[in-house]
Amino acid sequence: MMTVPRRRVRSAGLRADDSGVALVMVIGITAILMVLVATALSYSASSVRKARSDQDWNAAMAAAYAGVEEYESRLANDNTYQQYGNPASAFSAGSSVSLPTGAQDNPAFGVGKTQGWAQVSGSTDAYFRYEVDNSKYASTGVLRVRSTGKVGTTTRSIVVNLKQQGFIDFLYFTDYEIQDPDLSGDPQTCVKYYWAGRGSGCSEIAFGNGDVVNGPVHSNDAIRVCDAEFTQSVTTAYNPTSGKRYIAKDSNGNTCTGQKFDDPTAPTYSPVVGMPPTNAAMKNEVRSDLPIDVPRPGCLYTGPTSIVYNSDGTMTIRSPWTKSTRVSGSPPSGAAQTPSACGPVGSATGQLGSAAGATIPVIPQNLTYVQNVPSTSSDPNYWPSNAFPSTLSCQLVSGTLACKGAGGQSNGNGLGYPITNEVAPSSTSYQPRVGDLFVKGTLKGAETAYAENYVYVTGDVKYVDANSDILGLVGNNAVFVYNPMDVNNVPLLTGSGRTIQAAILSVAHTFQVQNYDRGGGRGTLTVMGAIAQKFRGIVTRGSNGYTKNYVYDPRFRYVAPPKFLSPVSTSYGVSVLVEVKTAFAWDGTAQ
């Protein structure tokens, strides 16, 4: 019989005994691998979902931004679009918005589950809707918009303040870098931009004499700069193919140096900002028959008018030619309207036509408009050519109205100008039937004062609180810093220096010191606000006039004086942007 070796028997036995253990190990390892695979698949699926969620989250914010941009484009194409919105929106409570109709229907004004969303252009799954609060638009020029973006089931909301971009974006804005031809005597052929061939012989004005301009500057023309410093941005529509975007010459045409731009890129190119031909459109803001466009009319005054702002929040107004402080129709017609908010009309003590005028609260967040005496008999403020207010120092001479100054001068306006011993400048004589505004004082409130003719700043104009008070001064013609002289060119105002806290705009002419070329030095002219004008004004010549100290009011980046005039065409810029609690769920339900 054959014997099997023992070692091989043991080996065979071991394989037989351990086979079950091996199977268990295989099953265990397989199970672990399956768990790992399942975990990996779960993690991968979770990552996909998270990535999708993050993508929708970011895309919803982008859709909200797209809504703001789309609304801005509508404003740019229609400067009355701020009147539209959905009055059913809680965000629009207190506003005077209404839904556009017909061809202007806009799905972005949807609210709630039953109303729609607007689709982001070029997208298949991104939508937005926005709500408008225009309650502060008339008073500050600011619109508040809440825009909600939606992608999938994700929504996000932002609130932005949109401010109209305009003249007060600059401390110093000029259309033409020449002196006003009406004051210089230059021919009207000078009224063209430098690159359009203005040529020599026109009274171009340079920045120089150590001028320091502490704020943003824009000129539609080519700027002349000598010994002057600009501490912030400078833009110009002058865009030569080579060389500097300014002219290194003084006012006499001599080449000069000393220019300093703290912004190393300045001046930079920016397109022409168009000026309106007049401020007459703002007369609509004193009409009582436009409840939608003008829900809160301002106050209208007629003929030469003086306003003194008082630090207690009142103002004293003298306006003898005024009969109706609000009007209806264009041209105005009908009976006189005399709301108490604008002051009592008449010549008795305490009324607008009296020697001391009427003292009333500053018209809150609104405007006053001083117009020429109307020549149309149907106008409630009409005066016949042979009639005049009894409280004025006037008379008819051979059928022609002649009014006196305070010292009996024959070429006065009957309101006290010229003052005693003053020789009125022949080019800007005081006339009795024009809409001149004479203004000074300390303002507590927010208002814009318009004049159809000249504005004369007859004393300091200051704020009680520079953080909350705000003023606009807008002359259709020149805005003058009052600087009267006698026959010997001796200044008649005591003291020196003048401070004006306001946004100043001369629509068709200039901001200039009266008698800038005589009477010796008058100290420092401090303007804390903004200056915009069609032509460059002069404040000093030689040792005469004022030294400039112009400082930008940074609030004008965010707000404007009430009902301040805007450029011919304008865009809106975002001045404030914050993310807020989401306004709507994906199905449109308010949250």
C-alpha positions as CSV (number, residue, x, y, z in Angstrom):
1,M,0.0,0.0,0.0
2,M,1.2,3.4,-0.9
3,T,1.9,5.9,1.8
4,V,1.1,9.6,1.4
5,P,3.7,12.1,2.8
6,R,2.5,13.7,6.0
7,R,3.5,17.2,5.0
8,R,1.2,17.2,2.0
9,V,-1.6,15.9,4.0
10,R,-1.3,18.8,6.5
11,S,-1.1,21.2,3.6
12,A,-4.3,19.8,2.1
13,G,-6.0,20.0,5.4
14,L,-5.2,23.6,6.0
15,R,-6.7,24.7,2.7
16,A,-9.8,22.8,3.6
17,D,-10.1,24.3,7.1
18,D,-9.5,28.0,6.0
19,S,-11.7,28.2,3.0
20,G,-14.7,29.6,5.0
21,V,-12.6,32.4,6.5
22,A,-11.4,33.5,3.1
23,L,-15.0,33.8,1.9
24,V,-16.0,35.9,4.8
25,M,-13.0,38.2,4.1
26,V,-14.0,38.6,0.5
27,I,-17.6,39.4,1.4
28,G,-16.4,41.9,4.0
29,I,-14.0,43.6,1.7
30,T,-16.7,43.8,-1.0
31,A,-19.1,45.3,1.5
32,I,-16.6,47.9,2.5
33,L,-15.9,48.8,-1.1
34,M,-19.7,49.1,-1.8
35,V,-20.0,51.4,1.2
36,L,-17.1,53.5,-0.1
37,V,-18.6,53.6,-3.6
38,A,-22.0,54.5,-2.2
39,T,-20.5,57.3,0.0
40,A,-18.6,58.6,-3.0
41,L,-21.7,58.6,-5.1
42,S,-23.7,60.3,-2.3
43,Y,-20.9,62.9,-1.9
44,S,-20.8,63.4,-5.6
45,A,-24.5,63.9,-5.9
46,S,-24.5,66.2,-2.9
47,S,-21.7,68.2,-4.4
48,V,-23.6,68.5,-7.7
49,R,-26.7,69.7,-5.7
50,K,-24.5,72.2,-3.7
51,A,-22.8,73.4,-6.9
52,R,-26.2,73.9,-8.5
53,S,-27.5,75.7,-5.4
54,D,-24.4,77.9,-5.3
55,Q,-24.8,78.6,-9.0
56,D,-28.5,79.5,-8.6
57,W,-27.6,81.7,-5.6
58,N,-25.1,83.7,-7.5
59,A,-27.2,83.8,-10.7
60,A,-30.2,85.1,-8.7
61,M,-28.1,88.1,-7.5
62,A,-26.9,88.7,-11.1
63,A,-30.6,88.7,-12.2
64,A,-31.4,91.3,-9.5
65,Y,-28.6,93.5,-10.8
66,A,-29.9,93.0,-14.3
67,G,-33.3,94.3,-13.1
68,V,-31.6,97.5,-11.9
69,E,-29.8,98.0,-15.2
70,E,-33.0,97.4,-17.2
71,Y,-34.9,100.0,-15.1
72,E,-32.0,102.5,-15.5
73,S,-32.2,102.0,-19.3
74,R,-35.9,102.8,-19.2
75,L,-35.2,106.0,-17.2
76,A,-32.6,107.0,-19.8
77,N,-35.0,106.6,-22.6
78,D,-37.9,108.3,-20.8
79,N,-37.1,111.0,-18.2
80,T,-40.7,110.7,-16.9
81,Y,-40.4,107.0,-16.2
82,Q,-40.0,107.6,-12.4
83,Q,-43.8,108.0,-12.2
84,Y,-44.3,104.3,-12.9
85,G,-44.4,101.4,-10.5
86,N,-47.0,99.1,-8.8
87,P,-49.0,100.9,-6.1
88,A,-49.9,97.5,-4.7
89,S,-46.3,97.0,-3.6
90,A,-45.6,97.5,0.1
91,F,-42.2,98.9,-0.9
92,S,-43.9,101.7,-2.9
93,A,-46.1,102.8,0.1
94,G,-46.1,106.6,0.2
95,S,-45.1,106.9,-3.4
96,S,-47.2,108.4,-6.2
97,V,-46.5,105.5,-8.7
98,S,-49.0,104.0,-11.2
99,L,-48.7,101.1,-13.6
100,P,-47.9,101.9,-17.2
101,T,-50.4,100.7,-19.8
102,G,-50.5,99.8,-23.4
103,A,-47.2,99.6,-25.2
104,Q,-45.4,100.6,-22.0
105,D,-46.7,97.6,-20.0
106,N,-43.9,96.2,-18.0
107,P,-44.0,92.7,-16.4
108,A,-41.1,93.7,-14.1
109,F,-43.7,95.6,-12.0
110,G,-45.4,92.3,-11.0
111,V,-46.1,91.5,-7.4
112,G,-47.7,88.4,-5.8
113,K,-48.2,84.9,-7.2
114,T,-50.6,85.9,-10.0
115,Q,-48.4,88.6,-11.6
116,G,-45.4,87.9,-13.8
117,W,-41.6,88.4,-13.9
118,A,-39.5,89.9,-16.6
119,Q,-36.9,87.6,-18.2
120,V,-33.3,88.5,-18.2
121,S,-32.3,89.2,-21.8
122,G,-30.3,86.3,-23.3
123,S,-31.2,83.9,-20.5
124,T,-33.7,81.0,-20.4
125,D,-34.1,80.6,-16.6
126,A,-33.3,84.0,-15.0
127,Y,-36.0,86.5,-14.1
128,F,-36.4,89.7,-12.2
129,R,-39.1,92.1,-10.9
130,Y,-38.6,95.5,-9.3
131,E,-40.5,97.9,-7.1
132,V,-40.1,101.7,-7.1
133,D,-40.3,104.3,-4.2
134,N,-40.4,107.8,-5.7
135,S,-41.5,109.5,-2.6
136,K,-38.2,111.4,-2.2
137,Y,-37.6,112.0,-5.9
138,A,-39.0,115.6,-6.1
139,S,-37.2,116.6,-2.9
140,T,-33.8,114.9,-3.4
141,G,-33.6,113.6,-6.9
142,V,-33.3,110.1,-5.6
143,L,-35.3,107.0,-6.6
144,R,-35.2,103.9,-4.4
145,V,-35.6,100.6,-6.2
146,R,-35.9,97.1,-4.8
147,S,-35.0,94.5,-7.4
148,T,-35.5,90.7,-6.9
149,G,-33.8,88.2,-9.1
150,K,-35.0,84.6,-9.5
151,V,-33.2,81.5,-10.9
152,G,-34.9,78.1,-10.3
153,T,-36.3,78.2,-6.8
154,T,-33.8,80.7,-5.5
155,T,-34.5,84.4,-5.1
156,R,-32.4,87.3,-3.8
157,S,-33.2,91.0,-3.4
158,I,-31.2,94.2,-3.4
159,V,-32.2,97.9,-2.8
160,V,-30.5,100.7,-4.7
161,N,-30.7,104.4,-4.6
162,L,-30.6,105.8,-8.1
163,K,-29.5,109.5,-8.5
164,Q,-29.8,111.5,-11.6
165,Q,-26.4,112.4,-12.9
166,G,-26.1,116.1,-13.6
167,F,-24.5,119.5,-12.8
168,I,-24.1,119.0,-9.1
169,D,-21.8,116.0,-9.7
170,F,-19.1,118.6,-10.1
171,L,-17.8,121.4,-7.9
172,Y,-17.2,123.4,-11.0
173,F,-19.0,122.8,-14.4
174,T,-18.7,125.1,-17.4
175,D,-20.1,124.8,-20.9
176,Y,-17.8,127.4,-22.6
177,E,-14.4,128.5,-21.2
178,I,-15.0,132.2,-22.2
179,Q,-16.5,135.1,-20.4
180,D,-20.2,135.7,-21.0
181,P,-20.4,137.8,-24.3
182,D,-23.2,139.8,-22.7
183,L,-20.7,141.1,-20.2
184,S,-17.5,141.1,-22.2
185,G,-18.9,142.6,-25.4
186,D,-17.4,139.8,-27.5
187,P,-19.3,138.8,-30.6
188,Q,-21.6,135.8,-30.6
189,T,-19.3,134.1,-33.0
190,C,-17.1,133.4,-29.9
191,V,-19.8,131.0,-28.6
192,K,-18.3,127.8,-29.9
193,Y,-16.0,125.2,-28.5
194,Y,-12.2,125.7,-28.8
195,W,-11.8,122.8,-31.3
196,A,-14.6,124.2,-33.4
197,G,-12.5,127.1,-34.4
198,R,-13.3,129.8,-31.8
199,G,-10.1,131.6,-32.8
200,S,-8.5,134.6,-31.1
201,G,-10.1,137.7,-29.8
202,C,-12.5,135.9,-27.5
203,S,-12.2,136.4,-23.7
204,E,-11.0,133.0,-22.6
205,I,-10.5,132.6,-18.9
206,A,-7.8,130.4,-17.3
207,F,-7.5,128.7,-13.9
208,G,-4.5,130.4,-12.3
209,N,-3.2,132.7,-9.6
210,G,-2.8,129.8,-7.2
211,D,-6.4,128.5,-7.6
212,V,-7.0,125.3,-5.7
213,V,-10.2,123.5,-6.8
214,N,-11.3,121.1,-4.1
215,G,-13.8,118.9,-5.9
216,P,-14.6,117.3,-9.3
217,V,-14.5,119.5,-12.4
218,H,-16.0,119.1,-15.8
219,S,-15.9,121.4,-18.8
220,N,-17.6,120.8,-22.2
221,D,-14.8,123.0,-23.6
222,A,-11.0,123.0,-23.5
223,I,-9.7,124.2,-20.2
224,R,-6.9,126.8,-19.9
225,V,-4.7,126.0,-16.8
226,C,-1.8,127.9,-15.4
227,D,-0.7,128.0,-11.7
228,A,-3.7,126.0,-10.4
229,E,-4.2,122.8,-8.5
230,F,-7.1,120.3,-9.0
231,T,-7.4,117.9,-6.1
232,Q,-10.0,115.6,-7.6
233,S,-11.1,114.3,-11.0
234,V,-11.1,116.7,-14.0
235,T,-13.0,115.7,-17.2
236,T,-13.4,117.5,-20.5
237,A,-15.1,117.0,-23.8
238,Y,-11.9,118.3,-25.5
239,N,-10.2,115.2,-26.9
240,P,-7.3,115.9,-29.2
241,T,-5.7,113.1,-31.1
242,S,-2.4,113.8,-29.3
243,G,-1.0,115.9,-26.5
244,K,-2.7,117.2,-23.3
245,R,-6.4,117.6,-22.8
246,Y,-6.0,121.2,-21.6
247,I,-4.4,124.4,-22.9
248,A,-1.3,125.6,-21.0
249,K,-2.0,129.3,-21.5
250,D,-3.2,132.1,-19.3
251,S,-6.2,134.3,-20.0
252,N,-4.0,136.6,-22.2
253,G,-2.8,133.7,-24.3
254,N,0.7,133.4,-22.8
255,T,2.2,130.0,-22.4
256,C,2.5,129.1,-18.7
257,T,3.4,126.4,-16.2
258,G,2.5,125.4,-12.7
259,Q,-0.4,123.1,-13.5
260,K,-1.0,120.5,-10.9
261,F,-3.4,117.6,-11.1
262,D,-3.6,115.4,-8.0
263,D,-5.2,112.7,-10.2
264,P,-2.3,111.7,-12.5
265,T,-4.7,110.6,-15.2
266,A,-6.5,114.0,-15.3
267,P,-7.9,115.6,-17.4
268,T,-9.8,112.6,-18.9
269,Y,-12.3,112.6,-21.7
270,S,-16.0,112.8,-21.0
271,P,-18.8,113.7,-23.5
272,V,-20.6,117.0,-23.6
273,V,-23.2,117.5,-20.9
274,G,-26.0,119.4,-22.6
275,M,-27.5,122.4,-20.8
276,P,-31.2,123.3,-21.2
277,P,-31.8,126.6,-23.0
278,T,-33.8,128.0,-20.0
279,N,-35.2,127.1,-16.6
280,A,-38.7,127.9,-17.8
281,A,-39.8,124.2,-17.6
282,M,-39.6,124.5,-13.8
283,K,-42.6,126.9,-13.8
284,N,-44.7,123.7,-14.1
285,E,-43.7,123.0,-10.5
286,V,-45.9,125.9,-9.3
287,R,-49.0,124.7,-11.1
288,S,-51.9,123.3,-9.2
289,D,-53.6,121.5,-12.1
290,L,-51.0,118.7,-12.5
291,P,-51.8,116.4,-9.5
292,I,-49.9,113.4,-11.0
293,D,-46.8,115.2,-12.2
294,V,-46.8,117.9,-9.5
295,P,-48.4,116.5,-6.4
296,R,-46.8,119.2,-4.3
297,P,-46.6,122.5,-6.1
298,G,-44.1,125.2,-5.0
299,C,-44.6,128.9,-4.8
300,L,-44.6,131.5,-7.6
301,Y,-43.5,135.1,-7.1
302,T,-43.6,137.9,-9.7
303,G,-41.3,140.8,-10.4
304,P,-38.2,141.8,-8.3
305,T,-38.4,139.7,-5.2
306,S,-36.2,139.5,-2.1
307,I,-35.8,136.5,0.1
308,V,-34.0,136.5,3.5
309,Y,-33.6,133.1,5.1
310,N,-34.0,133.2,8.9
311,S,-32.2,130.7,11.2
312,D,-35.5,129.7,12.9
313,G,-36.7,127.9,9.7
314,T,-38.6,130.9,8.3
315,M,-38.0,133.2,5.4
316,T,-39.0,136.8,4.8
317,I,-40.2,137.5,1.3
318,R,-41.0,140.8,-0.3
319,S,-42.6,140.6,-3.7
320,P,-44.9,143.6,-4.5
321,W,-45.9,142.5,-8.0
322,T,-47.2,139.1,-6.9
323,K,-50.9,138.5,-7.2
324,S,-51.1,134.7,-7.5
325,T,-48.6,132.3,-5.9
326,R,-49.8,129.3,-7.8
327,V,-51.3,129.0,-11.2
328,S,-53.2,126.7,-13.5
329,G,-52.8,126.1,-17.3
330,S,-50.1,126.9,-19.8
331,P,-50.1,129.8,-20.3
332,P,-51.6,130.5,-16.9
333,S,-55.2,131.7,-16.7
334,G,-58.1,131.9,-14.3
335,A,-58.5,133.4,-10.9
336,A,-55.6,134.1,-8.6
337,Q,-54.5,131.3,-6.2
338,T,-53.0,132.4,-2.9
339,P,-52.3,129.4,-0.6
340,S,-51.2,130.4,2.9
341,A,-48.0,128.3,2.6
342,C,-46.7,130.9,0.0
343,G,-47.5,134.0,2.0
344,P,-50.4,136.4,2.1
345,V,-50.8,138.5,-1.0
346,G,-51.3,142.3,-0.7
347,S,-49.7,145.5,0.5
348,A,-50.8,145.5,4.1
349,T,-48.4,145.0,6.9
350,G,-47.2,141.4,7.0
351,Q,-48.1,140.7,3.4
352,L,-45.8,140.1,0.4
353,G,-46.2,143.5,-1.0
354,S,-45.5,145.5,2.2
355,A,-42.3,147.3,2.9
356,A,-41.2,144.6,5.3
357,G,-42.6,141.7,3.4
358,A,-44.1,138.5,4.7
359,T,-42.4,136.0,7.0
360,I,-43.4,132.4,6.4
361,P,-42.0,128.9,7.0
362,V,-39.4,127.7,4.4
363,I,-41.4,125.8,1.9
364,P,-40.4,122.2,2.8
365,Q,-38.5,120.2,0.2
366,N,-39.8,122.4,-2.7
367,L,-39.0,125.4,-4.8
368,T,-39.8,129.1,-5.3
369,Y,-39.9,130.6,-8.7
370,V,-39.5,134.3,-9.4
371,Q,-40.9,135.2,-12.8
372,N,-41.0,138.3,-15.0
373,V,-44.2,140.3,-14.8
374,P,-46.5,138.7,-17.4
375,S,-47.7,140.8,-20.4
376,T,-50.7,138.5,-21.2
377,S,-54.0,139.9,-19.8
378,S,-55.4,136.5,-19.0
379,D,-52.6,135.7,-16.6
380,P,-53.6,136.1,-13.0
381,N,-50.3,138.0,-12.3
382,Y,-50.8,140.4,-15.2
383,W,-50.2,144.1,-14.7
384,P,-51.0,146.7,-17.4
385,S,-47.9,148.7,-18.6
386,N,-49.2,151.8,-17.0
387,A,-49.8,150.2,-13.6
388,F,-47.6,149.3,-10.6
389,P,-47.8,148.3,-7.0
390,S,-48.6,151.2,-4.6
391,T,-45.7,150.3,-2.2
392,L,-43.0,150.7,-4.9
393,S,-41.1,153.9,-5.5
394,C,-42.3,154.2,-9.1
395,Q,-44.1,156.6,-11.3
396,L,-45.1,157.0,-14.9
397,V,-43.0,159.4,-17.0
398,S,-44.6,160.1,-20.3
399,G,-46.4,156.9,-20.1
400,T,-43.3,154.8,-19.3
401,L,-42.7,153.2,-15.9
402,A,-39.8,154.6,-14.0
403,C,-38.8,153.3,-10.6
404,K,-36.2,154.6,-8.1
405,G,-33.4,153.2,-6.1
406,A,-33.1,153.5,-2.3
407,G,-31.2,156.8,-2.7
408,G,-33.6,158.2,-5.2
409,Q,-31.6,157.0,-8.3
410,S,-33.7,157.1,-11.4
411,N,-32.6,153.7,-12.7
412,G,-33.9,151.6,-9.8
413,N,-36.4,148.7,-9.5
414,G,-38.5,150.2,-6.6
415,L,-37.5,147.4,-4.3
416,G,-34.5,149.2,-2.8
417,Y,-31.9,148.6,-5.6
418,P,-29.6,150.3,-6.3
419,I,-28.9,150.9,-2.6
420,T,-28.1,154.4,-1.4
421,N,-25.0,155.8,-3.3
422,E,-24.7,152.8,-5.5
423,V,-24.0,153.2,-9.2
424,A,-25.8,150.3,-10.9
425,P,-23.7,148.5,-13.5
426,S,-25.0,149.5,-16.9
427,S,-24.9,146.0,-18.3
428,T,-27.0,144.6,-15.4
429,S,-29.2,147.5,-14.4
430,Y,-32.0,146.8,-12.0
431,Q,-35.3,146.8,-13.8
432,P,-38.8,147.0,-12.3
433,R,-40.7,144.3,-14.2
434,V,-38.2,141.5,-14.4
435,G,-37.9,138.3,-12.3
436,D,-34.8,139.2,-10.3
437,L,-34.1,137.4,-7.0
438,F,-32.2,139.1,-4.2
439,V,-31.2,136.5,-1.6
440,K,-29.2,136.2,1.7
441,G,-29.5,134.7,5.1
442,T,-29.2,131.5,7.1
443,L,-31.3,128.6,5.9
444,K,-32.9,126.0,8.0
445,G,-34.7,123.6,5.6
446,A,-34.4,122.4,2.0
447,E,-35.4,124.4,-1.0
448,T,-34.4,125.6,-4.5
449,A,-34.9,129.2,-5.5
450,Y,-35.3,130.0,-9.2
451,A,-35.2,133.3,-11.0
452,E,-36.3,134.0,-14.6
453,N,-33.7,136.8,-14.8
454,Y,-30.8,137.4,-12.4
455,V,-30.0,136.1,-9.0
456,Y,-28.1,138.5,-6.7
457,V,-26.5,137.0,-3.6
458,T,-26.6,140.1,-1.4
459,G,-25.0,138.7,1.7
460,D,-23.8,135.4,3.2
461,V,-26.0,132.4,2.5
462,K,-25.3,129.7,5.1
463,Y,-26.9,126.6,6.6
464,V,-28.0,126.2,10.2
465,D,-27.0,122.5,9.9
466,A,-24.6,121.6,7.0
467,N,-25.7,118.0,7.3
468,S,-29.4,118.4,6.8
469,D,-30.1,121.8,5.2
470,I,-29.7,122.1,1.5
471,L,-30.2,124.9,-1.1
472,G,-30.2,125.4,-4.8
473,L,-29.9,128.8,-6.5
474,V,-30.8,128.8,-10.2
475,G,-30.8,131.9,-12.4
476,N,-31.9,131.7,-16.0
477,N,-29.4,134.5,-16.5
478,A,-26.4,135.4,-14.4
479,V,-26.0,134.6,-10.7
480,F,-24.1,137.6,-9.2
481,V,-22.2,137.9,-6.0
482,Y,-23.5,141.4,-5.0
483,N,-20.6,143.9,-4.8
484,P,-22.0,147.4,-5.1
485,M,-19.7,150.5,-5.7
486,D,-20.2,154.2,-5.4
487,V,-19.2,156.7,-8.1
488,N,-15.6,156.7,-6.8
489,N,-15.4,152.8,-7.0
490,V,-15.5,152.5,-3.2
491,P,-17.2,149.3,-2.0
492,L,-20.5,150.0,-0.2
493,L,-20.8,146.8,1.7
494,T,-18.9,146.7,5.0
495,G,-16.6,143.9,6.0
496,S,-14.9,141.5,3.6
497,G,-15.4,137.9,2.5
498,R,-18.5,136.1,1.4
499,T,-19.7,132.6,2.1
500,I,-22.3,130.8,-0.1
501,Q,-23.5,127.3,0.9
502,A,-25.6,126.2,-2.1
503,A,-25.7,124.5,-5.5
504,I,-25.5,127.4,-7.9
505,L,-26.5,127.2,-11.6
506,S,-26.7,129.9,-14.2
507,V,-28.5,128.2,-17.1
508,A,-27.8,130.7,-19.9
509,H,-25.1,132.9,-18.6
510,T,-22.6,132.9,-15.7
511,F,-21.7,133.0,-12.0
512,Q,-19.7,136.1,-11.4
513,V,-18.7,138.8,-8.9
514,Q,-20.3,142.1,-9.6
515,N,-17.7,144.9,-10.1
516,Y,-14.8,142.3,-9.9
517,D,-12.4,144.8,-11.5
518,R,-12.6,147.7,-9.1
519,G,-12.8,148.6,-5.4
520,G,-9.8,146.7,-4.2
521,G,-9.6,143.3,-2.5
522,R,-12.8,142.0,-1.0
523,G,-11.5,139.0,0.9
524,T,-12.3,135.4,0.2
525,L,-15.3,134.1,-1.7
526,T,-16.1,130.7,-0.2
527,V,-18.5,128.5,-2.0
528,M,-19.4,125.3,-0.3
529,G,-21.5,123.3,-2.7
530,A,-21.3,123.3,-6.5
531,I,-21.2,125.8,-9.4
532,A,-22.5,125.3,-12.9
533,Q,-22.6,127.9,-15.6
534,K,-22.8,128.3,-19.4
535,F,-19.9,130.7,-19.5
536,R,-16.9,131.2,-17.1
537,G,-17.4,134.0,-14.6
538,I,-14.7,136.3,-13.2
539,V,-14.3,136.8,-9.4
540,T,-11.1,138.8,-9.3
541,R,-8.9,140.9,-11.5
542,G,-5.5,142.2,-10.4
543,S,-5.9,143.3,-6.8
544,N,-9.7,143.6,-7.0
545,G,-12.5,141.2,-6.3
546,Y,-12.4,138.0,-4.3
547,T,-9.9,135.2,-3.7
548,K,-11.6,131.9,-4.5
549,N,-12.1,129.1,-2.0
550,Y,-14.4,126.5,-3.6
551,V,-15.2,123.3,-1.7
552,Y,-17.5,120.5,-3.0
553,D,-20.4,119.5,-0.8
554,P,-20.0,115.7,-0.9
555,R,-23.7,115.2,-0.2
556,F,-24.4,116.1,-3.8
557,R,-23.0,112.7,-4.8
558,Y,-26.1,111.2,-3.2
559,V,-28.8,113.9,-3.0
560,A,-29.8,117.0,-4.9
561,P,-31.6,120.2,-3.7
562,P,-35.3,119.9,-4.2
563,K,-36.4,120.0,-7.8
564,F,-33.0,121.1,-9.0
565,L,-32.7,121.5,-12.8
566,S,-31.2,118.5,-14.7
567,P,-29.2,118.5,-18.0
568,V,-30.9,118.1,-21.4
569,S,-30.2,114.4,-21.3
570,T,-29.0,112.5,-18.3
571,S,-28.4,109.0,-16.9
572,Y,-28.9,107.6,-13.5
573,G,-26.1,106.2,-11.3
574,V,-26.3,103.9,-8.3
575,S,-25.3,105.9,-5.2
576,V,-26.2,103.3,-2.6
577,L,-26.6,99.5,-2.9
578,V,-27.4,96.9,-0.2
579,E,-28.6,93.3,-0.2
580,V,-31.8,93.0,1.8
581,K,-34.2,90.3,3.0
582,T,-35.7,88.6,-0.1
583,A,-38.9,90.2,-1.1
584,F,-40.5,87.4,-3.0
585,A,-40.3,83.6,-3.0
586,W,-39.8,81.7,-6.3
587,D,-43.5,81.5,-6.8
588,G,-44.0,85.2,-6.4
589,T,-45.4,85.1,-2.9
590,A,-44.3,88.1,-0.8
591,Q,-41.9,87.2,2.0
